[in-house]
Amino acid sequence: MTQNPSPTPSANGSNGWQDEARRVAHGIRKRVLALTIDRNGCYLSQALSSAETLAVLYTHVMKLGSSQAPMIPPPFPGVPGPDNIGYVTGAAYNGPQEAELDRLLISPAHYAVAIYAVLVETGRMAQEGLDQFNTNGSTVEMIGAEHSPGFELTTGSFGQAVSQAGGIAMGRRLKRHTGRVFVFMSDGELEEGQTWEAVQALAHHKLDNIVVYVDVNGQQCDGWTKDIMNIEPIQDRLEAFGARVISVDGHDVAALAAASAPANDGKPLFILAYTDPAKGMPMLDARKPKLHYVRPHSSDELEQFKVVLQEMEQQYETRGAARWN
């Protein structure tokens, strides 16, 4: 794997943004575990694996303006049409779409709960919004769509966001926008043929204003990705399609950030973030690879989940720098 060097600490030895990114990542796990307990199930492992990636994107890497959306999401406004011309997407939670600012497209819609959690952690949505998760009439859906907070497009069936991002990146280049287009996707989407067609198109059109972070947690709904449809060696394959590729430890905030540096080499950038779908909850190791959707299997396990949540809450409140290592 190609590993980017960590950023140089400041003169006083502090890495304030790194501490903040770790705090946000911890908060994502805490909030999604709380929902898992409250709703008797959730896409927990996706939040456990992607927490640092999302935290780094929102706190350090992406250039985003302030949220333009209500702190508490309003009810679903209905589908767009001549009688609903005020329809808006969830993109406003990521700020205004201005030439110098970045755009973020979420590809795996079942990661939505992690997206909502990072919005709360970064002050873009209220906890009351997250409390609406998967309730009737709410846009805070279990499977995110274009009207869900933080989402700009409906990207399912899986594997469509890279193609959509390519069109947006092309348009931004033609308009001479300086902001980049970021995509967050899952490794299971590399089983989709459309993804590879999209990578080929990005490389052909030399769209180096696009950055794709891939959560490589090695699992999909049916088991280990390597057993269902092996996609490794991902780096070699993406490079063969014309991409620039950097592989990192997906729980190392410094490496995740450093990998995003633009090269202006005419190649789309793919960052492979290798992660653990049980990160922060080693008790889930015994369930691997059946972690696509997690719910407590028994009353005893529910109590174990509650103990872990209590520990997470105590660490979150303490916020000592050493606790985020």
N, C-alpha and C positions, 0 to 999 in steps of 0.2 A: 504494500500500500504506500502511496505517496502521502506523506504527512507534512502539513504546513507548520512552520515554526510558530510558537506562541508570541503574541505581542510583547514588547518590552515593558516591564513595570515602570511606573513613574518613579521619580527620584526618591520619594519617601517610602517606596516599597509597596504602595497601595495599588490595587487594581479595582477601583471603585465600581466600574461598569461590570467587571466580572462578578463581584459580590452581588450586585443588583441582579444580574442574569441568573445567578444560582438561587437567589431568593425567589425570583419569579418562577423558575423551574420547580422549586420546592412547593410553591403555592399552587401551581397547576396540579401537581400530584395530590396535594391535600384536598383541593376542591373537588376533583373528579372522584377521589376515593369517598368523600362525603356523599356525593351524589349516588355512587354505586351502592352504598349502604342504605341510603334513604329510599332509592327506587328499586332495590333488590336486583341490581344489575346495571351494567353500563359498559361502554367501550373503554374500559380502564387501561388495558395494556397498551393501547395506542397512546394514551396520555403519558404513561410511565416511560415509554421509549422516546417520545418526541419532545418531552418537556424542555430539555436544554436547547434543542434546535429552535423551537418557537420562541423561547425566552431570548435567545441571542438575536434572532431576527427582529423582534419587537423592541428590544432595549438598546441595540448597538449597531446592527448591520444596516437595516433599512432606513431610508430617509422618508419619514411619514409626517404629515401635518397632524394637527389636533383632530380628534374625532368630530365629525359633522353630524352625528346621529344622537338620538335621545339616549340618556344613560339607561333608561328602562325601555326595552324595545316595545313598540306598540303592537297590537294584534296583527295577524296576517291581513293585508289589505285587499286580498283577492288578486286574480291573475291580471296581467296588463292587458289593456284594450281601450277602445274609444270611450268606454264609460269609466275607465280607471286610469286616466292620463297622469295622475300623480304618483303612480307606482314607482317605488325606489328599490334598489338592491341593498344588500348589507355592506357594500363597499365603503359607505360613508364612515363606518367605524374605523377605517384605516386612513381617514383624512381626505382632503380634497384631491381630485385628480388633476394636478398641475404639472407643467412640463418638467420641472426640476425635481419632482418627487417620484418615489418608487411606487410600483403597484404590486400587489400580492394576490396570487391566484391559488386557491386551495383545491387540490385535485381529489384526495380521498375523502369523500363526504362523510364517511363514518368516523373521521377524526374530529368531527364538529365540536364535541364536548371539550376537547383540548383547546380548540380555537376560542371558544367562549371563555374558558378559564383564563387564557392569556390576556384576553381583552379586559377581564375583571382585574387581573393582577397589574395591568399597566394603566388602569384608570380610564379605560375607554368604554366600559360598560359596568353597570352596578351589579352587585351580588343579587339584587332582586330580579335582574334579568336572567341570571343563571338559574335562579329558583324556578323560572318558567320552563325549564328544560323538559321537552317532550310532553308538554301539556296541551290540551285541546285548544286550537285557535292561536297558538303562539308561533312566532317565527323562529324561536330558539329550538329548532327541531333536532331530533336525534340524528337524522341523516340530513346534513346541511344542504340547502338549495340557495339559489341566487338572492333570495330575500332574507336569508339568515345572517345574523351579525357576523361581520368579518368576511363574508362570501360575496364575490362579485358575479360569479357564473355558476350555473348548474353544470357539473362536470361528469356526471354519471350517465351511462355506464362508465366504470373506471377506465382510465387511460386517455381521457379526452382533453385534459387541461393543458398538456404540453402543446397540442395542436392549436388550441385556442390562444395560448400565450404567444405562440409564434406569430399569429396574426396581429396581436396587439403590439408585440415588439417591432414587427415590420412597420406598422402604422406609426409608432412612436419615432422610429428612425426617419421615416419620410417627413415627419413633422419637426424633426430636429430636436426632439425632447432629450434632455440629458438624464432624466430618471430611468432607472432600470426596471425590468419586469422580473419579479421573483415568483417562483413556483414551489409549492411544498407538495411532495407526492410520496407515496409508499412504494416499497420495493416490489410488492405483489403486482403493481401496475406494469412492471417490466415484463410480465407474462403476456401483455396485450400487444398485438401486432401494430395497432395504431400508434402506440408510443414510439416504436422504432421508426415508423414512417415519419413521425414528427421530428425525431432527432435528426434524421437524414435531411429533412427540409430545413431545419434550423442551421445545420452545417452548410448546406448548399447556398443559403442566402446570407451566410456569414453574420448571423445575428448574435453578436457578442454582447448585446445589451440585455441578455436573458440569463438568469441564474436559477438553477434547479437544485433544491435540497431534497435528497431522497432519504427517507427514514428506512434504513436497512435493518429491520428487526428480525428478519429471517423467517417470519411466520405469515401464514394467511389463514383463511377461514377453515380450510381442510387439513391443515397441519404445517409441517416444515416446508418452506418454499422449495428447498433443495430436493425434497421428495415428490412434491406435486408437479412442479415444472421448474427444473433447475435453471437459474438465471446467471449463475457465476460462470466465469469471471466477469462481473459487471463492468469493472473498469476497462478491461481489455476490449470488451464488446462496444462500449460507448465510444472509446477512442477510435475503434475501427470505423465507426459511423461518423467520425469527424468532430467529436466533442472534446473539450478540455476537461479532464476529470481529476478530482482530488478526493482521496479517501481519508476519512478522519474518524477518531473516536467520537461518536455522537453524544457523549456525555462530557466532553472536554470543551468548555465554553470558549477558551482561547483559540483552540484549533478550529472550531466551527466558525468563529469570526474571521480569523486570518485567511481561511480558504476562500472567502468571498471577494478578495482583492481583484479588481478588474485587470485583465491583461491586454485588452484592446488588440487581440490577435485574430479577430474574425471567427472565433470559435465559441459556441454556446458553452457555458460553464455548468458542469454537473458536480455537485458535492455529495459524495456518498457518506452518510452519517451512520456508521455501524453502531447499533444500539441493543439494549437489553429490554425486552418487553416486560420484565419483572423488576426493573430498576426501582429501588426503594422499597420493594416488597418481596424479599427473597423467599417468603413463604409460598409464593406462586411458582417457584422453580419446578416443584413437583408436578404441576399441571402442564408444563410445556410439552408439546406445542399447542395445546388446546386452550389458547388464551384470547381468541378472537373477540369473544364477548364474555365478560366475567361477572358472575354472581356468586354469593356465598352458597356453598353446597349444603351447609348444615347450620344449626344454631351455634354450635361450637366454633365453626369457622367465622360466622358473623361476629362473634365476640372477639375473635382474633383480629378481624378487620377493624373493629372499633378500638382495640388497643393500639394498633398501628396508627390509626387516625389521631388518637390522643397524643401519641409521641410526635407525630408530624406537627400537630398544632402547637405543642410545647416548643419544638425547635423553631417554628415559624415566628412565635412570639419573642423568643430569645434573640433571634437574628444575629447571633455572634458569628463573626467572619469564619471562625474555625469550623462552624457547623455546616458550612456550605461547601467544604472540600470533599 
